[in-house]
Amino acid sequence: MDTQFVVRRADICDIDALSHICKVTIREASMEELFIPYSDEDLDSYFQSSASPESFAKKINDPQQAVWVIEDKTNGELVAYAVAGPCHVEDVPHPDVCSNKDALLNRLYVRRDWHSRGFGQQLMNVILPWSEEHYPARPLWLTVWSQNFKAQRFYTHYGFTKVGVCDYYVGERKEQEFFMNRQTHKS
């Protein structure tokens, strides 16, 4: 990776920047790249529960979770982030999920202007070992929008396979998401 950028664990000082990048990247990915017609009300509802500084503070302070950022050292701007932690049936309603034993890749987003720089790969290079250390010999789960083929190819490259389908709500709007998981191996 370019020395201009650093991958690091997020800390409590990052919560406002994480809230901002979360909102920006979700808008970029869902509305501008994938053309999902979310209403402002649906996004605002989703952001209040999932993208607030307080929600990021809870994740950062939870010893079972990890939040990573990629920061541009020239200006302190966050260009990418990821969140991982325990998987719960509420997160991934799949019969094979073992709550609090399996891991969940909750989010991995890169700002659109910084795509194709290897930042997703850099985040996966810290997520996978972290997941295997904290949830040994357990699968790592994620959900991905059914029409986000680019993300599905990316995750498949890292050994994830599609194992199911679910409805996912952003505000009042229902979307279809795929369950994917990656089996870990004992060392």
VOGU-3710 file (C-alpha; in Angstrom, 3 decimals, decimal comma):
1> mdtqfvvrra> 0,000/0,000/0,000  1,066/3,543/-0,701  2,831/5,118/2,313  0,286/7,942/2,090  -2,274/5,560/3,635  -2,329/3,606/6,850  -4,553/0,701/7,909  -5,245/0,884/11,624  -7,763/-0,035/14,297  -10,262/2,729/14,817
11> dicdidalsh> -10,417/4,445/18,170  -13,037/6,528/19,906  -11,706/9,722/18,282  -12,823/8,317/14,904  -16,553/7,993/15,627  -17,643/11,182/13,839  -15,472/10,413/10,810  -16,771/6,823/10,770  -20,367/8,043/10,876  -19,609/10,363/7,967
21> ickvtireas> -17,817/7,788/5,798  -20,544/5,227/6,516  -23,241/7,572/5,224  -21,187/8,642/2,212  -20,155/5,139/1,152  -23,640/3,682/1,546  -25,058/6,477/-0,613  -22,267/6,022/-3,167  -22,616/2,256/-3,325  -26,357/1,847/-3,142
31> meelfipysd> -27,747/4,908/-4,882  -25,018/6,098/-7,239  -23,394/2,819/-8,320  -26,204/0,293/-7,920  -29,105/2,721/-8,509  -31,245/1,583/-5,580  -33,949/4,262/-5,241  -33,895/4,695/-1,467  -35,953/7,577/-0,162  -34,329/10,130/2,126
41> edldsyfqss> -36,653/8,936/4,905  -35,537/5,308/4,516  -31,858/6,250/4,540  -32,277/8,617/7,491  -33,999/5,870/9,476  -31,227/3,407/8,629  -28,474/5,904/9,419  -29,979/6,788/12,821  -29,750/3,181/13,922  -26,659/1,989/12,059
51> aspesfakki> -24,429/4,944/11,227  -24,504/7,219/14,238  -21,334/8,145/16,096  -22,853/6,373/19,111  -23,275/3,124/17,174  -19,602/3,259/16,164  -18,570/4,045/19,752  -20,365/0,886/20,909  -18,549/-1,188/18,288  -15,143/0,281/19,123
61> ndpqqavwvi> -15,651/-0,223/22,865  -16,893/-3,804/22,470  -13,937/-6,211/22,969  -15,645/-8,791/20,729  -15,709/-6,404/17,767  -13,103/-4,644/15,686  -13,302/-1,584/13,479  -10,524/-0,795/11,034  -9,989/2,303/8,954  -7,733/3,294/6,128
71> edktngelva> -6,618/6,852/6,670  -5,026/9,269/4,226  -2,081/10,540/6,282  -1,851/13,753/4,261  -5,214/15,068/5,451  -6,531/12,632/8,082  -9,483/11,644/5,871  -10,862/8,123/6,113  -11,067/6,463/2,702  -12,248/2,987/3,769
81> yavagpchve> -13,451/1,079/6,809  -14,559/-2,352/7,954  -16,346/-3,783/10,983  -16,233/-7,379/12,225  -17,427/-9,133/15,340  -19,696/-11,871/16,590  -22,453/-13,135/14,331  -25,982/-13,414/15,698  -29,050/-15,025/14,180  -30,618/-11,535/14,134
91> dvphpdvcsn> -27,768/-10,372/11,858  -27,766/-13,430/9,608  -30,995/-15,414/9,986  -29,567/-18,652/8,650  -30,033/-22,035/10,389  -26,281/-22,750/10,374  -25,355/-19,600/12,335  -24,110/-20,249/15,869  -24,713/-16,974/17,701  -21,656/-15,571/19,493
101> kdallnrlyv> -19,474/-18,405/18,172  -19,385/-17,482/14,475  -17,889/-14,252/13,155  -19,578/-11,553/11,089  -18,044/-9,189/8,577  -20,576/-6,472/9,230  -19,267/-3,858/6,802  -16,484/-3,237/4,336  -16,717/-0,027/2,343  -14,268/1,999/0,268
111> rrdwhsrgfg> -14,975/5,537/-0,907  -15,803/5,475/-4,626  -12,912/7,824/-5,545  -10,507/5,307/-3,999  -11,724/2,104/-5,652  -9,152/-0,061/-7,446  -6,352/0,929/-5,068  -6,302/-2,363/-3,162  -7,943/-0,962/-0,034  -10,552/-3,736/0,122
121> qqlmnvilpw> -7,730/-6,258/-0,064  -5,816/-4,464/2,685  -8,869/-4,610/4,942  -9,429/-8,303/4,192  -5,782/-8,911/5,092  -6,522/-7,767/8,653  -10,111/-9,034/8,957  -9,411/-12,672/8,078  -6,595/-13,249/10,591  -8,512/-11,323/13,270
131> seehyparpl> -11,596/-13,439/12,651  -9,624/-16,683/12,783  -7,928/-15,608/16,018  -11,108/-14,457/17,791  -13,493/-17,052/16,338  -11,190/-20,035/15,728  -12,428/-22,815/13,460  -15,743/-20,960/13,003  -17,215/-19,540/9,804  -17,099/-15,853/8,939
141> wltvwsqnfk> -20,501/-14,658/7,691  -21,656/-11,632/5,723  -24,664/-10,425/3,792  -24,448/-8,709/0,421  -27,110/-7,176/-1,767  -28,260/-9,719/-4,356  -27,569/-7,309/-7,240  -24,098/-6,217/-6,074  -22,178/-8,544/-8,376  -18,868/-6,736/-7,938
151> aqrfythygf> -18,941/-7,240/-4,159  -19,992/-10,873/-4,586  -16,988/-11,510/-6,882  -14,708/-9,794/-4,367  -15,938/-11,970/-1,489  -15,822/-15,140/-3,610  -12,148/-14,383/-4,274  -11,598/-14,632/-0,500  -13,313/-18,000/-0,198  -16,860/-16,912/0,622
161> tkvgvcdyyv> -19,715/-18,933/-0,856  -23,392/-18,090/-1,177  -25,423/-20,182/1,252  -28,817/-18,470/1,398  -31,112/-15,525/0,786  -32,974/-13,124/3,081  -35,024/-9,962/3,036  -33,195/-6,877/4,274  -34,819/-3,584/5,190  -33,449/-0,110/4,782
171> gerkeqeffm> -36,151/1,920/6,428  -39,369/0,684/4,843  -37,718/-0,546/1,626  -37,225/-4,299/1,367  -34,259/-5,687/-0,564  -32,995/-9,199/-1,149  -29,603/-10,058/0,291  -27,439/-13,142/-0,020  -25,861/-14,904/2,934  -22,255/-15,794/2,290
181> nrqthks> -19,815/-17,541/4,568  -16,181/-18,529/4,630  -15,114/-21,595/6,537  -11,979/-21,226/8,638  -9,530/-23,996/9,240  -7,774/-25,070/12,416  -4,127/-24,103/12,505
//
